[in-house]
């Protein structure tokens, strides 16, 4: 059995790509691989965003540049179309990350992944403000959560602490950016990788217990 800790942020375009690739691979190893979802905030406060984007229009330009990254992976993706909906402005990481934790409280790591994936679709494909209470509650409804419980949890101290604890774990491992994957609390994979690469890593570690065919480094070596 392999345990994969997947550190990510709803606002991260590279995580958007990595999530879908890892999901496609992990579903073929349901009885052999456990994916644990870990929060990592790219924009940890609105003040940080406002320092580089004094106006809402400036903020939209920042996110337009971030969204443009997806054109490398999705040829027909149009960031202008998404941003032009005008719903994205001062968006930061903590609210959607706490909402993902609230989903996790109800349905474990699978619930976290389902909610997180839907939140990213709302953000990157539909241009929704995923710091909005209405949007976050709407996602909870779409993925079948107990709404009353979600409303209590997604702004709770418990959810905020869970996000902070994930970040502290990442920092202790020397992780400073996402996506980042740690396998069996040892082997670190940074950035976006192909589905084939993820499969090779899983097969190699399942068969040999350590990397024999794929070159991997421990998190303390990086």
N, C-alpha and C positions, 0 to 999 in steps of 0.2 A: 504493500500500500504506500502510495506517495501522497504527501501533503504539500499542496501548493498554496503559498500565501501571495495573493495578488494585490499589490498596493496600487491604488488608482484614485483619480478624481473625476467627478462627473464633467467638469469643465475642460478636461484634457483631450484634445483632438487625437493625440497618439493613443491614448487609452481607448478611445472610441473604436479605433481599428484593432488594437490588440485584444480588446474584449471579445469582439466578434470572432476573431481567429481562434482564440483560446476556447471559447464556447463550442465552436464547431469540433474542436479536437477532444475536449474533455468529455463530451457526451458519448464518445466511443469507449471511454474508460471508466464508466460509472462505478464499477465495483473495485477499481484499482487506484483511482485518483480522487482525492478530496480537495476542493478548491475553497480556501478561506479568503473572504474578502476584507480588505484592509483600506481604511481611508487615509488619504494624503492630500492636504490642501495646497493647491497652487496659488490661490488668492486667499490668504488667511484673514484679511480684514478689508472693509470698504475703504479705509484710510489708505491702505497700500495701493489700491486701484486708483483712487482719486489723486494720488501723488503724480501718477503718470498720465492720468486722464481727467483734467479739471472739469470737463463738461460731459454730459451724456453722449453727445456726438463723438467726443474724443474716445469715450469708452466703447462705443459701437465700432469705431475704427480699429481699436485694439482687438476686439473680438473678431472683426472681419479678417484681420491678418491671421489670427489663430485658426479661424474656420478655413482659410485658404490652404492650410496645410493638408486638408483632406482631399484636395484636388489631385495630389500625388497618388493617392490610393483609390479614389473614386473619380474616374475621369469626367463623368457628366455632372459632378457636384458643382452647384452654383452658390457660393457664399453670399454674393450680392442679393440673390433672391431671398435668402433666409434672413439676413440682417435688415433688409428693406421693409420687413414686416413691422419694424419699429418697436418690438416688445422687449428687446434686450438692451439694457443700459448698464446700470451699476449692479452687476451680478458678481457674487462672490461664492466661495466654496462651502462655507460651513452649513448654510441651510439645507442644500440638497444632500450633503454628506450625513447630516443628522437624520434626514428623512430615510436615507438608505439604512441607517442603523435601526430606525423604528421598524422598518420592514423586516430586518434581520431578527429583531426581538420576537416577531410573530412567526416567521417561517424560516429561520436559520439562514445559512449561507445561500441557499437557493433563492430564498425570498429577497435577500440583499441583491443578488445578481439580477433577478427579474426586475426589481424596482430600479436599480441602477441603469440597466440597459434601456428601460423605457424612458427614464429621465434624460439619458443622453440623446435618445431619438427626439424627444421634445425640444431639446436645446439645439442640437446640430442640424436636424432635419426640418423641424417645424418653427424654429426661432422663438420658442417660448421662454419667458422669464422664469427659470426654475428656482428662483428664490421666493416666488409668489406663493402664499399659502394656498390659494385656490388651485394653482397648477400642481403643487405637491400633493394636495388632498385628492385632486383629480386622478393623478397617477396611481395613488393608493387604491382608488376605486377600480381603475382599469385592471390592476393586477390582483384584485380579489382580496384585499386586506380587510380586516375588521376596522371600519372607519372610526368608530368612537375610540377604540384603543389607539389607533394611529394618531388621532388628534391630540391625545394625551402624551404620546411618546415622542412625536417628532420635534418638539421644542423642549423636551425635558432635560434636566441636568444629567440624567443617565445617558441619553443619546450624545450629548456634548462630550461627556467624559469618555465615552467609547471611541469617539473620533480622536480625542486627544491622546488616548492610550495607544491607538494605532500609530499615530504620528511619532510618539516617543519610541515605539518599537522600531519603526523605520529608521529614525535618527540613530538609534543604538547600533543598527547594522550598517550605518554609513550611507544610507539611502537619502539622496537629496533631490531626486526627481522621479517622475513616473511616466510611463508604466514601469514597474519593477516587480519581478517575480522571484520569490525565494522558495526553493524546493527542499523539503525536509530540514528546514531551518539551517541550511548550509549553502546550497548552490544558488548563485545569483544570476538572473538573466535580466539585462537592462533593455529598455526601448522596445520598439515594434519588431517582432520576428514573424517569419512565415509560418503557416500552419504545418508545413513539412518539418520545419525546425522543431516546433513544439512536440510533434509526434516522435521525432528522433530522440529528443531528450527524454521523453517519458519512456519510450521503449528501452533505451540504453540503461536508465536507472532502474527500471522494473526488472530487467534481466540481470544486471551486474551489481546493483546496489551502489555503484559509483560510476562516474563517466569513463567509459572505455573508448567509445567511438566518437563521441561529441566532446569537444574541449569546453569545459566549464571551470569557472573560478568560484571559490568560496566568497562570501560577502566580505570577509575580513581581508581578502587579497586585493580588493578593488577600491 
